[in-house]
Amino acid sequence: MTSTDTASLFLHPDRNLAMELVRATEAAAIRATPWIGRGEKNLADGAAVDAMRKFLGTVNFDGLIVIGEGEKDNAPMLFNGEHVGNGRGPACDIAVDPIDGTSLTAAGRQNALSVIAVSDRGSMLDASSIFYMSKIVTGPEGAGVVDLSQSIGDNIRELAKAKDKPVGEIRVAVLDRPRHAELIEEIRAAGAGTRLLFDGDVAGGINAARYESRIDMCVGVGGSPEGVITAAAVKALGGFMQGKLAPKDDEERAGGIAAGLDVDRIYGADDLVRGDNTFFVATGVTDGGLVEGVRRKGPIIRTESIVLRSKSGTIRRVIADHLAAKWLEPEQL
């Protein structure tokens, strides 16, 4: 960045949209908390969706939901093509997941988040016709040495070399799913350790890209909505990411091709979300390695959020206290 560029940040500061969006993720996380550990993931998700939609309606932008969450399991959702915001600000693409980790929330497990990613209109890949994506995420050291076309063993060894650490110290996050049984065996056979995720691979991907995290890599097949959202965060963190769409059958493959998707292409983070003006916000629903979950402290509800912006390379942590009486029903106080 030149001195002129630096000066322009101070002379012409533009509104940080992410600081408005965080109110929507805070609201979704708070409204979902009565359902933590209750075994009702759709009720938790429905409460989060309603709260997020209400608060997004107050944001000064014309938001178009390019990729939402819910279609693959008939859960409540903010639907693809829905317009949100007051329509008076910039035109934006949005990817949302009111709860990334509905099963985690229902079971009372860690790492459930409420997340939103935003970019300029027309810059976000609409991968909604194919629900799953094979992904690999690392920190910046992975650029030029890690590739989805390589074996997981080669990727681990090359990343270890780039990070100047023994293979035995590499930690790989992967969703704990039957489809990943062989992948998990290959990771361990290469000499690396696994960090198995019950759900919520957005947090896994972000932790792989963060410089202070103990996770070096996140791999495996997860949701394509989560892939687009993760890409927005990875761009702001300066990390490395690739994704390849993983249609579940010939019908879905044909539908993706008809929608203009290249099912054989390896997409980079800049292909999933183009440009340098991306925002990512996440609020913890339950405690995790990225942020703490919603906590009740007497008359106060406390939330912790992370706010990322690629244009400025800024990472903010927002801790907010909310009066419980404004959020909870009388019987919940």
RACORJO-V160128 format. One record per residue. N is the residue number from 1. D_CENTER is the distance of its C-alpha to the mean C-alpha in whole Angstrom. Layout:
N;D_CENTER + N;D_CENTER
This chain:
1;27 + 2;31 + 3;33 + 4;33 + 5;29 + 6;29 + 7;32 + 8;30 + 9;27 + 10;29 + 11;32 + 12;29 + 13;26 + 14;24 + 15;22 + 16;19 + 17;17 + 18;14 + 19;17 + 20;18 + 21;14 + 22;14 + 23;17 + 24;15 + 25;12 + 26;15 + 27;17 + 28;15 + 29;14 + 30;18 + 31;19 + 32;18 + 33;19 + 34;23 + 35;21 + 36;20 + 37;22 + 38;24 + 39;23 + 40;22 + 41;18 + 42;19 + 43;21 + 44;18 + 45;16 + 46;19 + 47;19 + 48;16 + 49;16 + 50;19 + 51;18 + 52;15 + 53;18 + 54;21 + 55;19 + 56;17 + 57;21 + 58;22 + 59;20 + 60;22 + 61;21 + 62;21 + 63;18 + 64;18 + 65;15 + 66;15 + 67;12 + 68;12 + 69;12 + 70;15 + 71;17 + 72;17 + 73;18 + 74;20 + 75;18 + 76;18 + 77;16 + 78;16 + 79;17 + 80;17 + 81;19 + 82;20 + 83;20 + 84;19 + 85;20 + 86;24 + 87;25 + 88;26 + 89;24 + 90;22 + 91;21 + 92;17 + 93;15 + 94;12 + 95;9 + 96;8 + 97;8 + 98;10 + 99;10 + 100;8 + 101;11 + 102;14 + 103;16 + 104;15 + 105;16 + 106;19 + 107;20 + 108;20 + 109;18 + 110;15 + 111;12 + 112;11 + 113;8 + 114;9 + 115;6 + 116;7 + 117;7 + 118;11 + 119;14 + 120;17 + 121;19 + 122;19 + 123;17 + 124;14 + 125;15 + 126;15 + 127;15 + 128;15 + 129;19 + 130;17 + 131;15 + 132;14 + 133;13 + 134;15 + 135;12 + 136;14 + 137;12 + 138;14 + 139;15 + 140;18 + 141;21 + 142;19 + 143;20 + 144;23 + 145;24 + 146;21 + 147;21 + 148;20 + 149;23 + 150;24 + 151;25 + 152;23 + 153;26 + 154;26 + 155;23 + 156;23 + 157;26 + 158;26 + 159;23 + 160;25 + 161;28 + 162;25 + 163;24 + 164;28 + 165;27 + 166;29 + 167;27 + 168;28 + 169;25 + 170;22 + 171;20 + 172;17 + 173;15 + 174;15 + 175;14 + 176;18 + 177;19 + 178;22 + 179;21 + 180;20 + 181;24 + 182;25 + 183;22 + 184;22 + 185;26 + 186;26 + 187;23 + 188;26 + 189;29 + 190;28 + 191;28 + 192;25 + 193;23 + 194;20 + 195;18 + 196;17 + 197;14 + 198;15 + 199;12 + 200;8 + 201;7 + 202;4 + 203;6 + 204;9 + 205;8 + 206;7 + 207;11 + 208;12 + 209;12 + 210;13 + 211;17 + 212;18 + 213;16 + 214;18 + 215;16 + 216;17 + 217;15 + 218;13 + 219;14 + 220;15 + 221;14 + 222;11 + 223;10 + 224;10 + 225;8 + 226;5 + 227;7 + 228;7 + 229;4 + 230;4 + 231;8 + 232;8 + 233;7 + 234;9 + 235;12 + 236;12 + 237;12 + 238;15 + 239;14 + 240;14 + 241;13 + 242;14 + 243;14 + 244;16 + 245;17 + 246;18 + 247;20 + 248;22 + 249;25 + 250;27 + 251;27 + 252;23 + 253;24 + 254;27 + 255;25 + 256;22 + 257;25 + 258;26 + 259;23 + 260;23 + 261;21 + 262;22 + 263;21 + 264;23 + 265;21 + 266;19 + 267;17 + 268;15 + 269;13 + 270;15 + 271;16 + 272;13 + 273;13 + 274;16 + 275;18 + 276;17 + 277;16 + 278;13 + 279;11 + 280;8 + 281;8 + 282;8 + 283;11 + 284;12 + 285;13 + 286;15 + 287;16 + 288;14 + 289;14 + 290;11 + 291;13 + 292;16 + 293;16 + 294;18 + 295;21 + 296;25 + 297;27 + 298;31 + 299;30 + 300;27 + 301;23 + 302;21 + 303;18 + 304;16 + 305;13 + 306;11 + 307;12 + 308;11 + 309;13 + 310;14 + 311;18 + 312;19 + 313;17 + 314;17 + 315;15 + 316;16 + 317;16 + 318;17 + 319;19 + 320;21 + 321;24 + 322;24 + 323;27 + 324;27 + 325;30 + 326;28 + 327;25 + 328;27 + 329;30 + 330;33 + 331;33 + 332;30 + 333;31
